[in-house]
Every structure is written in structure tokens, then in C-alpha cells.
């Protein structure tokens, strides 16, 4: 087969992958920066060339037929092969290169991954690291990211999952709030305080429904972002659950009820099974997991050693 024919076929597959993953021409068009009408013609041409329907079109979008799902799996394998060819022997070299996209919940992305990924990037100057911080579960089948950090281990999908590290959470409030409303000495008193937490119907993982487990009552100040919640606490908005590793970044916020209430959760590294043999991604995953464990331990030790952080010690990197 001539090289030009191969490239033309790969270009069709590349467009097909985008439409299949976004499940719409408009969504794929934004990713590819192509006109949806052009994409529609290309998909029609591909179906004609293959003599099979790849999509079921409806007002809701483009869903895959059985033949389309089979092509998605094969095209994904081709995509991985093309990526491998593009990076050459980078996976075997002393340093990493190319682009790696990592999805993570915003608490991990805000307070842990910047330090961890900066260290990896410093040692691998040809590597581009993208951190996608969103309060939801990432779809690796649709290639929203090369790998993801989750707060629970998914049980469905063609995924490889491993626990990276446990982390601890406690109730906390600002010193100003406690000075105004008095100390909280008993969990039963929580119903007398304004609670800060997640928007109930936007909790994307059962492991994050802390306040329901504590029976704390209504959430007066809520956000789908733990970073926003922490800033609410810093402003004296009330009492909420915080990651111990986030407290070195939050001047004037202190833990409460530490002997009565202590929560433990875990971060999981999630990868697509098709990437299991990708040495480049495996090496990055190992570096990132080791760094994440070390950073959680470092920040939690700081929190344990100093229950309140003086504003003079607060920095972007404690």
C-alpha cells in the first residue's frame, strides 16, 4: 500500500475517533477545529467506502452501531501505534518527552499535582504535562485523558486500576468563625453551625458524600469544587470537611473534633487497558504515583505538626 493511501486512511480514522468519542459532529468539530458539515461528509464517505453503517444518527447525536464499535477498538489500536511511532524510542530513553494528559479531581489537582508534576517536568524538559482538573469521572475510553486519578476504583470498563495512596480528612473552620460562634466540642453541635460542602446533586462519587455520612444537616454554603469550599472556610463561612493535605495552603483554618471524627479515603490511578504495554505512560505513571504518595505524606505531616498555619508561612508551595 502506498504511503499516501495509508495517511489518507489514518486521517479518516482520526476523524472517526473524534466523532465516536464526542458522540456528535459539533463536539468533534470543536476538538478537531473542523466544520461539522465537513465532518458529516467525511463520515458518510467513510461509511460508503466501508460499505457499512458506523453511526446511528439522531437529534441526540451520533451513537455507534456494532460495526462502529468494532472499528472504534481497531482505530484506537492504530492511534496508539501512531503515537508510539511519533515518540520513537522515547520510552526507552533516560528522559520522557511528548505530551501526557492527566485527569484528576480538583483537590488533588490543586494541592498535590502541581508540585509532583513540576518535579517530573524539571527532570524531563522535553515532556509536556497537562492537568485537567474537573469534579467528575474521566472517560478514558473516549481519550479525555491518558490516565486519571480517581477517589474510588471503577468496576466497569476496560481499565487497569491501582491504589496510589490513602489520605485523611477532618472537619475544619476558620479561627475567626470559631471565635465568633464558639468552639465545637461535640459532633451533635454541628447542626447548630453553618455547613460548607458539596452541592448535593453534583456529588460525582459516593466517596465524597462526607456530610451525609456525618448527619450534619443542610449545606448552607456549597460548591462542586473543594478548592472553593476551602476558600469559603477561610472567609468564615462555616464548618466543613477538608483534606489534611490542603491545610498548609489555608492560613487561619484549623481542624476540629479530630478525636471524634476522622475520615480516610484513597486516590486510585486509572489507565485504559490498551495502554498497559505503553512503556512511556507506564514510566510517567510510576513517577507520578511515587510523587503523589510522598507529597500527601509531606503535607499531612505539616498539618499534624502545626494545627494552625500562621499566615506568614503560607506560600504556593509550602
C-alpha positions in Angstrom: 0.0 0.0 0.0 1.3 3.4 -0.9 2.2 5.9 1.9 -0.3 8.4 0.7 -3.1 5.9 0.9 -2.1 4.9 4.4 -2.1 8.6 5.5 -5.4 9.2 3.9 -6.9 6.2 5.8 -5.4 7.3 9.1 -6.9 10.8 8.6 -10.3 9.2 8.1 -9.8 7.1 11.3 -8.6 10.2 13.2 -11.9 12.0 12.4 -13.9 8.9 13.1 -12.3 8.6 16.6 -13.3 12.2 17.4 -16.9 11.8 16.3 -17.2 8.4 18.1 -15.8 9.8 21.4 -17.7 13.1 21.3 -20.9 11.4 20.0 -21.7 14.4 17.9 -20.4 16.3 14.9 -20.4 19.6 16.7 -18.4 18.2 19.7 -15.9 16.6 17.4 -15.7 19.7 15.3 -14.6 21.7 18.3 -11.9 19.2 19.2 -10.6 19.0 15.6 -11.4 22.6 14.7 -13.3 21.5 11.6 -16.7 22.4 10.3 -19.4 19.9 11.5 -20.8 19.7 7.9 -17.3 18.8 6.6 -17.1 16.1 9.3 -20.5 14.8 8.3 -19.4 14.4 4.7 -16.2 12.7 5.7 -18.1 10.2 7.9 -20.6 9.5 5.1 -17.7 8.9 2.7 -16.0 6.5 5.2 -19.3 4.6 5.6 -19.6 4.3 1.9 -16.0 3.1 1.5 -16.5 0.5 4.2 -20.0 -0.4 2.9 -21.4 -0.4 6.5 -23.2 2.0 8.8 -20.9 3.2 11.6 -23.3 5.5 13.3 -27.0 5.7 14.3 -27.8 9.4 13.7 -30.5 11.0 15.9 -31.3 14.5 17.3 -29.3 13.4 20.4 -26.2 12.8 18.4 -24.1 10.1 16.8 -24.2 6.7 18.6 -22.1 3.8 17.3 -23.5 0.7 15.6 -22.0 -2.7 16.3 -19.7 -2.2 13.3 -18.8 1.3 14.5 -17.9 -0.1 18.0 -15.7 -2.7 16.3 -14.0 0.0 14.2 -13.5 2.1 17.4 -11.5 -0.6 19.0 -9.3 -1.2 15.9 -8.9 2.6 15.3 -7.8 3.0 18.9 -5.1 0.5 18.4 -3.9 2.3 15.3 -3.9 5.5 17.2 -1.7 4.0 19.9 0.7 2.7 17.2 0.9 6.1 15.6 1.6 7.7 19.0 4.4 5.1 19.5 5.9 5.9 16.1 5.8 9.6 16.8 7.7 9.4 20.0 10.2 6.8 18.6 12.3 5.3 21.3 11.5 8.0 23.9 10.0 5.4 26.3 13.4 3.6 26.4 15.5 6.7 26.9 16.6 8.3 30.1 14.0 11.1 29.8 10.4 11.4 28.9 9.1 13.5 26.0 5.9 14.3 24.2 2.6 15.2 25.7 0.8 13.4 28.6 -2.7 14.5 29.8 -3.7 13.6 33.4 -7.2 14.0 34.7 -7.8 14.5 38.4 -10.4 15.7 40.9 -9.8 19.4 41.7 -8.5 18.8 45.3 -5.7 16.5 44.0 -5.1 18.8 41.0 -4.9 22.0 43.1 -2.9 20.9 46.1 -0.8 17.9 45.0 -0.2 17.6 41.3 1.4 21.0 40.6 4.3 20.1 42.9 4.5 16.5 41.7 4.3 17.3 38.0 6.7 20.2 38.3 9.3 17.8 39.7 8.7 15.3 36.9 8.8 18.1 34.3 12.0 19.5 35.7 13.7 16.1 35.2 12.2 15.7 31.8 12.4 19.1 30.0 11.0 17.7 26.7 7.8 16.4 28.4 4.6 18.4 28.2 2.2 17.6 31.1 -1.4 18.7 31.0 -3.5 18.5 34.2 -7.3 18.5 33.6 -9.0 19.4 36.9 -12.7 18.6 36.8 -15.1 17.4 39.5 -16.2 14.3 37.7 -15.2 10.9 36.5 -13.0 10.9 33.4 -13.8 8.7 30.4 -10.6 7.1 29.2 -12.3 5.1 26.5 -13.1 8.4 24.8 -9.5 9.5 25.4 -10.4 12.5 27.6 -7.0 11.9 29.2 -4.1 9.5 29.0 -4.7 8.4 32.6 -6.7 9.7 35.6 -6.7 9.9 39.3 -10.0 8.9 41.0 -11.3 8.7 44.5 -12.8 5.3 44.0 -11.9 2.2 42.0 -14.1 1.9 38.9 -15.6 -1.6 38.4 -16.7 -1.2 34.8 -14.9 -0.7 31.6 -11.6 -1.9 30.1 -9.4 -0.3 32.8 -6.4 -1.0 34.9 -6.7 0.4 38.4 -4.3 0.6 41.3 -4.5 2.3 44.6 -1.8 5.0 44.9 -2.2 6.4 48.5 -4.6 6.9 51.3 -5.3 10.4 52.6 -7.1 11.8 55.6 -9.8 14.4 56.1 -11.2 16.3 59.1 -13.8 18.9 59.9 -12.3 22.4 60.0 -13.3 26.0 60.4 -11.5 29.4 60.4 -10.2 30.8 63.7 -12.4 33.9 63.1 -15.6 31.7 62.8 -14.8 29.8 65.9 -14.0 32.9 67.9 -17.4 34.3 66.8 -19.6 31.2 67.2 -17.7 29.3 69.9 -15.7 26.0 69.8 -17.3 22.8 68.6 -16.8 20.2 71.2 -19.3 17.5 70.2 -20.5 16.2 66.8 -24.1 16.8 67.9 -23.3 20.5 67.8 -22.7 20.5 64.1 -26.4 21.0 63.4 -26.1 24.4 65.1 -23.5 25.6 62.6 -23.5 26.6 59.0 -22.1 23.7 57.0 -19.8 24.1 53.9 -19.7 21.3 51.4 -20.6 19.8 48.1 -23.7 20.7 46.1 -25.7 17.5 47.0 -26.9 16.7 43.5 -23.5 17.4 41.9 -21.5 14.9 44.0 -20.0 12.7 41.3 -18.7 9.9 43.6 -20.3 8.4 46.7 -16.9 8.6 48.5 -17.3 12.4 48.5 -20.6 12.5 50.3 -18.9 13.2 53.7 -21.6 15.4 55.3 -24.4 12.9 54.7 -22.3 10.3 56.4 -21.9 12.6 59.4 -25.5 13.5 59.6 -24.6 17.2 59.6 -27.8 18.6 58.2 -28.3 21.1 55.4 -25.4 22.5 53.5 -25.7 26.3 53.7 -22.7 27.1 51.6 -21.9 24.7 48.7 -19.7 24.3 45.7 -18.8 21.4 43.4 -15.1 22.4 44.0 -13.2 21.5 47.1 -10.9 24.5 46.4 -13.9 26.8 46.5 -15.1 25.1 49.7 -11.8 25.7 51.4 -11.8 29.4 50.4 -15.3 29.6 51.9 -14.0 28.2 55.1 -11.1 30.7 55.1 -13.7 33.5 54.8 -15.5 32.3 57.9 -18.5 30.8 56.1 -18.9 27.8 58.5 -17.7 24.3 59.2 -16.7 21.8 56.5 -14.7 18.7 55.7 -11.2 19.4 54.3 -8.3 17.3 53.1 -5.5 17.4 55.7 -3.0 17.9 52.8 -4.8 21.1 51.8 -4.5 22.8 55.2 -0.9 24.1 54.7 -2.3 26.3 52.0 -5.1 27.6 54.2 -3.9 30.2 56.7 -6.1 30.5 59.7 -8.2 27.3 59.1 -7.9 24.7 61.8 -9.2 21.2 62.3 -11.9 20.5 64.9 -13.3 17.3 66.5 -10.2 15.5 65.5 -10.6 12.7 68.1 -14.2 12.1 67.3 -14.3 12.4 63.5 -11.6 11.3 61.1 -12.1 10.2 57.5 -9.8 8.2 55.3 -10.1 8.0 51.6 -7.8 6.9 48.8 -6.6 8.0 45.4 -6.6 5.5 42.5 -4.6 5.6 39.3 -6.8 4.6 36.4 -5.5 3.7 32.9 -7.0 2.2 29.8 -6.1 -1.5 29.3 -5.0 -0.7 25.8 -2.1 1.4 27.3 -0.9 -1.4 29.5 2.2 -2.0 27.3 3.0 1.6 26.7 6.3 2.0 28.5 6.3 5.7 28.3 3.0 6.1 30.0 3.9 3.4 32.5 7.1 5.2 33.5 5.2 8.5 33.9 2.5 6.7 35.9 5.1 5.3 38.3 6.9 8.6 38.8 3.6 10.4 39.4 2.3 7.8 41.8 5.5 7.9 43.8 5.5 11.7 43.9 1.8 11.7 44.9 2.4 9.4 47.9 5.4 11.5 49.0 3.5 14.8 48.7 0.5 13.6 50.6 2.8 12.3 53.4 4.7 15.6 53.5 1.7 17.9 53.7 -0.2 15.7 56.1 2.9 15.7 58.4 3.0 19.5 58.2 -0.7 19.7 59.2 -0.2 17.3 62.1 2.8 19.2 63.4 1.1 22.6 63.2 -2.7 22.5 63.7 -2.9 26.1 62.5 -0.7 27.6 59.9 0.4 31.2 60.5 -0.3 33.4 57.5 3.4 34.2 57.3 4.2 30.6 56.3 1.6 30.4 53.6 3.0 30.0 50.1 2.2 28.5 46.8 4.5 25.7 47.7 4.7 25.1 51.5 
